[in-house]
Amino acid sequence: MTDLAIEISNLTKTYEAGKKGAAKTALKGVDLVIPRGSFFGLLGPNGAGKSTIINIMAGLTIKSAGHVKLCGIDIDENPRAARSKLGVVPQELMLDTFFTVREALEITAGYYGVPKAKRRTNEIIEAMGLTDKADIGSRKLSGGMRRRLLVGKALVHSPPILILDEPTAGVDVELRTQLWDYVRALNKAGTTVLLTTHYLEEAEELCDEIAIINHGEIIKRDSKAKLLSGVDSKELVLTLDRDFDSGAAFADMDIHADGTTLVIKYKPSQATFEPMIDRVKQAGYHIVDLTTRQMDLEDIFRKLVRERAA
């Protein structure tokens, strides 16, 4: 048994030219491997290629070139077996509105060939907070409740790989907390989780490894810890007793002032903040409060995307 849940090599997708536009290459030879049991974040701006990768794995989009294996099974050689390894929660709220929550889960389990004795319908309904909605048609559910049902449908066959494509878009805070508690438990039990999200604080909190994709190419991939520790940049945020108006005297420093708030950016490998504080005091300001701020994942994401676009 392979130690890799997902193996992607030289994955390419080009959409042919149509009446309204030229051909477009969505993926440019993507290489990506994700270990079993990982909680992996795939991040990128809109149109970067995230959903194209997911759709290829799920059999919804035909790749132009490259290879994809799921739990060691090639999606071309044995597509049915490979895709049975996936549970996918799509961005779009796609549901058959004629079925109740319970019926939707039961029917989906039947599609995957799960015997009735092994179905986890009641467990999933409870985990998704849908107990009081179990026998209500999905057309009567709120957007957040429909999102819960989509997550539940992805779990009916206990897939070893769970793909969450923007799962908390438009979802209330209570559901987010409940969903992530459940997904964490699944991951701890061995399920590999692949998450795409625009809520980067979620990725920072949940993921152990992260890849950033832009314009169809992986521009960075590393453990979260290394990504966050490898950036040599901090901010010193000072609250002063009066508006800062001495910019010329600090022209050699990377500063931003907004009234009494002064933000000084610096590289910890080259400087410490004590001399900066002394300079501010020597300029005649009293410091009312101070904090330091490390770059977070959102800062790193924006920096990498901006650099690649330059």
C-alpha positions as CSV (number, residue, x, y, z in Angstrom):
1,M,0.0,0.0,0.0
2,T,1.4,3.4,-1.0
3,D,2.0,6.1,1.6
4,L,0.5,8.7,-0.8
5,A,-3.1,9.5,-0.9
6,I,-2.9,11.7,-4.0
7,E,-0.2,11.6,-6.7
8,I,-0.3,14.2,-9.5
9,S,2.4,14.4,-12.1
10,N,2.7,16.8,-15.1
11,L,-1.0,17.5,-14.9
12,T,-2.1,19.8,-17.8
13,K,-5.5,21.0,-18.9
14,T,-6.1,23.2,-21.9
15,Y,-9.6,24.3,-22.8
16,E,-10.0,24.6,-26.6
17,A,-10.8,27.8,-28.3
18,G,-14.5,28.6,-28.7
19,K,-16.6,31.1,-30.5
20,K,-16.1,33.7,-27.7
21,G,-12.4,33.3,-27.0
22,A,-9.0,31.7,-27.5
23,A,-7.7,28.5,-26.0
24,K,-6.9,28.7,-22.3
25,T,-4.4,26.6,-20.4
26,A,-5.8,26.1,-16.9
27,L,-3.0,23.8,-15.6
28,K,0.6,23.9,-16.7
29,G,2.3,20.6,-15.8
30,V,1.3,20.5,-12.1
31,D,3.2,18.1,-9.8
32,L,1.7,17.5,-6.4
33,V,1.9,14.6,-3.9
34,I,-0.2,14.5,-0.7
35,P,0.7,11.9,2.0
36,R,-2.0,9.7,3.6
37,G,-3.4,11.2,6.7
38,S,-2.5,14.8,5.8
39,F,-4.7,17.8,6.3
40,F,-3.6,19.6,3.1
41,G,-4.5,23.1,2.0
42,L,-4.5,24.0,-1.7
43,L,-4.7,27.8,-1.9
44,G,-4.9,30.2,-4.8
45,P,-6.8,33.2,-6.2
46,N,-9.9,32.7,-8.3
47,G,-9.1,31.0,-11.6
48,A,-5.8,29.7,-10.4
49,G,-6.6,26.1,-11.2
50,K,-7.8,24.6,-7.9
51,S,-11.2,23.5,-9.0
52,T,-9.8,22.1,-12.3
53,I,-7.5,19.8,-10.3
54,I,-10.4,18.7,-8.2
55,N,-12.7,18.1,-11.1
56,I,-10.1,16.0,-12.9
57,M,-9.7,13.8,-9.8
58,A,-13.5,13.5,-9.5
59,G,-14.0,12.6,-13.2
60,L,-15.9,15.8,-14.1
61,T,-13.1,17.2,-16.3
62,I,-10.9,15.4,-18.8
63,K,-7.2,16.2,-18.5
64,S,-5.1,17.1,-21.4
65,A,-2.0,15.4,-20.2
66,G,-0.3,14.0,-17.1
67,H,-1.1,11.3,-14.5
68,V,-3.3,11.2,-11.4
69,K,-3.4,8.4,-8.8
70,L,-5.7,8.2,-5.8
71,C,-4.5,5.8,-3.1
72,G,-2.2,4.3,-5.7
73,I,-4.9,3.7,-8.3
74,D,-4.6,5.5,-11.6
75,I,-7.7,7.4,-12.6
76,D,-7.3,6.3,-16.3
77,E,-6.6,2.6,-15.7
78,N,-9.3,2.1,-13.1
79,P,-11.5,5.2,-12.9
80,R,-14.3,3.7,-10.9
81,A,-12.0,2.2,-8.2
82,A,-10.0,5.4,-8.0
83,R,-12.9,7.8,-7.6
84,S,-14.5,5.6,-5.0
85,K,-11.6,6.7,-2.8
86,L,-12.9,10.3,-3.0
87,G,-15.6,12.2,-1.1
88,V,-16.0,15.6,-2.7
89,V,-17.8,18.6,-1.3
90,P,-18.2,21.0,-4.3
91,Q,-18.5,24.8,-4.2
92,E,-21.9,24.7,-5.9
93,L,-25.0,23.9,-3.9
94,M,-26.1,21.0,-6.2
95,L,-29.0,19.0,-4.6
96,D,-32.0,17.1,-5.8
97,T,-34.7,19.1,-4.1
98,F,-37.3,16.3,-4.3
99,F,-35.6,14.2,-1.6
100,T,-35.5,14.7,2.1
101,V,-32.1,14.9,3.9
102,R,-32.4,11.3,5.0
103,E,-33.4,10.1,1.5
104,A,-30.6,12.0,-0.2
105,L,-28.0,10.4,2.1
106,E,-29.5,6.9,1.6
107,I,-29.7,7.3,-2.2
108,T,-26.1,8.5,-2.4
109,A,-24.9,5.6,-0.2
110,G,-26.7,3.3,-2.6
111,Y,-24.9,4.8,-5.6
112,Y,-21.6,3.9,-3.9
113,G,-22.8,0.3,-3.2
114,V,-22.8,0.7,0.6
115,P,-24.9,-2.1,2.1
116,K,-27.8,-1.0,4.2
117,A,-26.4,-2.6,7.3
118,K,-23.2,-0.5,7.0
119,R,-24.7,2.8,6.2
120,R,-24.0,5.7,8.6
121,T,-27.0,7.9,7.8
122,N,-28.1,8.7,11.3
123,E,-24.5,9.3,12.5
124,I,-23.9,11.7,9.6
125,I,-27.2,13.5,10.1
126,E,-26.3,14.1,13.8
127,A,-22.8,15.1,13.0
128,M,-23.9,17.7,10.5
129,G,-26.5,19.1,12.9
130,L,-29.4,18.1,10.7
131,T,-31.3,15.9,13.1
132,D,-34.4,18.2,13.2
133,K,-34.3,18.5,9.4
134,A,-33.8,14.8,8.6
135,D,-37.2,14.3,7.0
136,I,-37.5,17.8,5.4
137,G,-37.0,18.2,1.6
138,S,-33.8,20.0,0.7
139,R,-35.7,22.7,-1.1
140,K,-36.8,23.9,2.3
141,L,-33.3,24.1,3.8
142,S,-31.4,27.3,4.2
143,G,-28.1,27.7,2.2
144,G,-26.1,26.8,5.3
145,M,-28.2,23.6,5.9
146,R,-27.8,22.6,2.2
147,R,-24.0,23.0,2.6
148,R,-24.2,20.6,5.6
149,L,-26.1,18.1,3.5
150,L,-23.4,18.3,0.7
151,V,-20.7,17.5,3.3
152,G,-22.8,14.6,4.6
153,K,-23.3,13.2,1.1
154,A,-19.5,13.2,0.6
155,L,-19.0,11.0,3.6
156,V,-21.6,8.3,3.1
157,H,-19.0,5.8,1.7
158,S,-16.4,6.6,4.3
159,P,-13.8,7.7,1.7
160,P,-10.1,7.7,2.6
161,I,-9.8,11.1,0.9
162,L,-12.1,14.0,1.6
163,I,-12.0,17.0,-0.7
164,L,-13.5,20.2,0.6
165,D,-13.8,22.9,-2.1
166,E,-14.7,26.1,-0.3
167,P,-16.9,24.2,2.2
168,T,-17.8,27.1,4.5
169,A,-18.7,29.7,1.9
170,G,-21.8,31.4,3.2
171,V,-22.0,29.2,6.3
172,D,-22.7,30.5,9.8
173,V,-20.0,30.5,12.5
174,E,-21.7,27.7,14.5
175,L,-21.6,25.3,11.5
176,R,-18.0,26.2,10.7
177,T,-17.0,25.2,14.3
178,Q,-19.1,22.1,14.2
179,L,-17.9,21.1,10.7
180,W,-14.2,21.6,11.6
181,D,-14.5,19.6,14.8
182,Y,-15.9,16.7,12.8
183,V,-13.4,17.0,10.0
184,R,-10.5,17.1,12.5
185,A,-11.8,13.9,14.1
186,L,-12.0,12.3,10.6
187,N,-8.4,13.4,9.9
188,K,-7.2,12.2,13.3
189,A,-8.8,8.8,12.5
190,G,-6.8,8.6,9.2
191,T,-8.8,10.4,6.5
192,T,-6.7,12.5,4.2
193,V,-8.3,16.0,3.8
194,L,-7.7,18.3,0.9
195,L,-9.1,21.8,1.6
196,T,-9.5,24.8,-0.7
197,T,-10.6,28.0,1.0
198,H,-10.5,31.7,0.7
199,Y,-10.7,32.0,4.5
200,L,-6.9,31.7,4.9
201,E,-7.2,31.8,8.7
202,E,-9.0,28.4,8.4
203,A,-6.1,27.0,6.4
204,E,-3.6,28.4,8.9
205,E,-5.5,26.8,11.8
206,L,-6.3,23.5,10.2
207,C,-3.7,22.4,7.6
208,D,-0.3,20.8,8.3
209,E,0.9,21.2,4.7
210,I,0.0,23.9,2.1
211,A,0.5,24.4,-1.6
212,I,-0.1,27.7,-3.3
213,I,-1.2,27.7,-7.0
214,N,-1.4,30.6,-9.3
215,H,-2.0,30.7,-13.1
216,G,-2.1,26.9,-13.3
217,E,1.3,26.4,-11.6
218,I,2.3,25.4,-8.0
219,I,4.4,28.4,-6.8
220,K,5.1,27.2,-3.3
221,R,4.6,24.0,-1.3
222,D,5.8,23.3,2.2
223,S,4.7,22.5,5.7
224,K,2.7,25.2,7.4
225,A,5.4,25.6,10.1
226,K,8.1,26.2,7.5
227,L,6.0,28.6,5.5
228,L,5.3,30.7,8.6
229,S,8.8,30.5,10.0
230,G,10.6,31.0,6.7
231,V,9.5,34.6,6.2
232,D,12.0,37.1,7.6
233,S,9.5,39.9,8.2
234,K,7.8,41.4,11.3
235,E,5.9,44.6,12.2
236,L,6.3,46.8,15.2
237,V,3.1,48.6,15.9
238,L,3.3,51.6,18.1
239,T,0.6,53.8,19.6
240,L,1.9,57.3,20.2
241,D,0.8,60.2,22.4
242,R,0.2,62.4,19.3
243,D,0.0,62.2,15.5
244,F,3.2,61.1,13.9
245,D,4.6,63.7,11.6
246,S,8.4,63.0,11.4
247,G,8.5,60.8,8.4
248,A,11.5,62.6,6.9
249,A,13.6,61.7,9.9
250,F,12.8,58.0,9.4
251,A,13.3,57.8,5.6
252,D,15.7,54.9,6.0
253,M,13.0,52.7,7.6
254,D,9.9,51.0,6.2
255,I,7.2,52.8,8.1
256,H,3.5,53.6,7.7
257,A,1.8,56.2,9.9
258,D,-1.9,56.7,10.5
259,G,-2.6,59.4,13.1
260,T,-1.1,58.2,16.4
261,T,-0.5,54.7,15.0
262,L,3.0,54.0,13.6
263,V,3.8,50.7,11.9
264,I,7.5,49.8,11.3
265,K,8.3,46.8,9.1
266,Y,11.7,45.1,9.7
267,K,13.6,41.9,9.2
268,P,14.4,40.1,12.5
269,S,17.5,38.6,11.0
270,Q,19.0,42.1,10.5
271,A,17.5,44.2,13.3
272,T,15.8,44.2,16.7
273,F,13.0,46.6,17.6
274,E,14.7,48.2,20.7
275,P,16.7,50.7,18.6
276,M,13.6,51.6,16.7
277,I,11.8,52.4,19.9
278,D,14.7,54.5,21.0
279,R,14.6,56.5,17.8
280,V,10.9,57.2,18.2
281,K,11.5,58.4,21.7
282,Q,14.4,60.5,20.7
283,A,12.2,62.2,18.1
284,G,10.0,63.4,21.0
285,Y,7.2,60.9,21.1
286,H,5.9,59.0,24.0
287,I,4.8,55.4,23.4
288,V,1.4,54.6,24.8
289,D,1.3,51.0,23.6
290,L,3.3,48.6,21.4
291,T,2.8,45.2,19.8
292,T,4.8,43.1,17.3
293,R,3.1,41.2,14.6
294,Q,4.5,38.2,12.6
295,M,3.5,37.6,9.1
296,D,0.5,35.3,8.9
297,L,-0.5,32.9,6.1
298,E,-2.6,35.6,4.4
299,D,0.4,37.9,4.2
300,I,2.6,35.1,2.8
301,F,-0.1,34.2,0.3
302,R,-0.5,37.7,-1.0
303,K,3.3,38.2,-1.1
304,L,3.9,35.0,-3.2
305,V,1.0,35.7,-5.6
306,R,2.1,39.3,-6.0
307,E,5.7,38.3,-6.7
308,R,4.7,35.7,-9.3
309,A,2.5,38.3,-11.1
310,A,5.3,40.9,-11.2
